[in-house]
Amino acid sequence: MKKLSELCGGSRGTVVEITGDNHFQSRITSIGLTVGSQIEVIQNSKKQPLLLYNRDTMVAINKKESEKIMVEVVKQ
């Protein structure tokens, strides 16, 4: 299990945990990023938001927030 912020572009995985306060969890789940959802990291560059593909949608999440999302990486 890794933090979303640790994944490289092209990595795929399953969200297993979302930590943080209720406001953060509510906001993240409202954009479709929920426990059990499949994600693919599109871009994870330094000093830029992390771009990921989730439920047929591209989502941008800032680095600090991506550290609160735990992912089980799928081996490719």
One Martini backbone bead per residue (centre of mass of N, CA, C, O) as a GRO file, in nm:
protein
   76
    1MET     BB    1   0.097   0.036   0.022
    2LYS     BB    2   0.031   0.371  -0.100
    3LYS     BB    3   0.068   0.679  -0.175
    4LEU     BB    4  -0.040   0.869  -0.425
    5SER     BB    5   0.221   1.060  -0.433
    6GLU     BB    6   0.422   0.796  -0.508
    7LEU     BB    7   0.323   0.774  -0.786
    8CYS     BB    8   0.359   0.709  -1.116
    9GLY     BB    9   0.328   0.735  -1.424
   10GLY     BB   10   0.102   0.462  -1.514
   11SER     BB   11  -0.017   0.390  -1.261
   12ARG     BB   12  -0.206   0.140  -1.085
   13GLY     BB   13  -0.514   0.129  -0.874
   14THR     BB   14  -0.658   0.103  -0.540
   15VAL     BB   15  -0.860   0.241  -0.323
   16VAL     BB   16  -0.833   0.199   0.051
   17GLU     BB   17  -0.782   0.506   0.166
   18ILE     BB   18  -0.924   0.799   0.345
   19THR     BB   19  -0.795   1.068   0.488
   20GLY     BB   20  -0.909   1.302   0.713
   21ASP     BB   21  -1.137   1.515   0.716
   22ASN     BB   22  -1.467   1.549   0.639
   23HIS     BB   23  -1.435   1.760   0.417
   24PHE     BB   24  -1.231   1.609   0.245
   25GLN     BB   25  -1.387   1.343   0.204
   26SER     BB   26  -1.634   1.474   0.071
   27ARG     BB   27  -1.487   1.603  -0.172
   28ILE     BB   28  -1.354   1.347  -0.289
   29THR     BB   29  -1.618   1.174  -0.321
   30SER     BB   30  -1.768   1.384  -0.512
   31ILE     BB   31  -1.547   1.309  -0.755
   32GLY     BB   32  -1.525   0.968  -0.725
   33LEU     BB   33  -1.316   0.915  -0.486
   34THR     BB   34  -1.322   0.589  -0.371
   35VAL     BB   35  -1.342   0.317  -0.214
   36GLY     BB   36  -1.245   0.087  -0.479
   37SER     BB   37  -1.136   0.260  -0.687
   38GLN     BB   38  -1.004   0.303  -1.002
   39ILE     BB   39  -0.669   0.403  -1.097
   40GLU     BB   40  -0.473   0.645  -1.301
   41VAL     BB   41  -0.169   0.778  -1.350
   42ILE     BB   42  -0.065   1.043  -1.554
   43GLN     BB   43   0.064   1.269  -1.345
   44ASN     BB   44   0.387   1.324  -1.142
   45SER     BB   45   0.497   1.623  -1.071
   46LYS     BB   46   0.673   1.859  -0.964
   47LYS     BB   47   0.481   2.131  -0.857
   48GLN     BB   48   0.226   1.961  -0.947
   49PRO     BB   49  -0.048   1.830  -1.002
   50LEU     BB   50  -0.217   1.541  -0.980
   51LEU     BB   51  -0.295   1.317  -1.239
   52LEU     BB   52  -0.609   1.139  -1.286
   53TYR     BB   53  -0.790   0.839  -1.359
   54ASN     BB   54  -1.156   0.836  -1.291
   55ARG     BB   55  -1.439   0.738  -1.406
   56ASP     BB   56  -1.394   0.886  -1.693
   57THR     BB   57  -1.196   1.097  -1.534
   58MET     BB   58  -1.011   1.383  -1.491
   59VAL     BB   59  -0.795   1.448  -1.207
   60ALA     BB   60  -0.697   1.706  -0.976
   61ILE     BB   61  -0.437   1.687  -0.720
   62ASN     BB   62  -0.278   1.786  -0.467
   63LYS     BB   63  -0.011   1.683  -0.289
   64LYS     BB   64  -0.121   1.699   0.001
   65GLU     BB   65  -0.383   1.534  -0.062
   66SER     BB   66  -0.241   1.273  -0.187
   67GLU     BB   67  -0.130   1.178   0.104
   68LYS     BB   68  -0.441   1.084   0.203
   69ILE     BB   69  -0.413   0.852  -0.020
   70MET     BB   70  -0.460   0.507  -0.041
   71VAL     BB   71  -0.284   0.254  -0.244
   72GLU     BB   72  -0.321  -0.034  -0.441
   73VAL     BB   73  -0.100  -0.176  -0.640
   74VAL     BB   74  -0.088  -0.273  -0.973
   75LYS     BB   75   0.046  -0.509  -1.151
   76GLN     BB   76   0.200  -0.503  -1.495
   0.00000   0.00000   0.00000
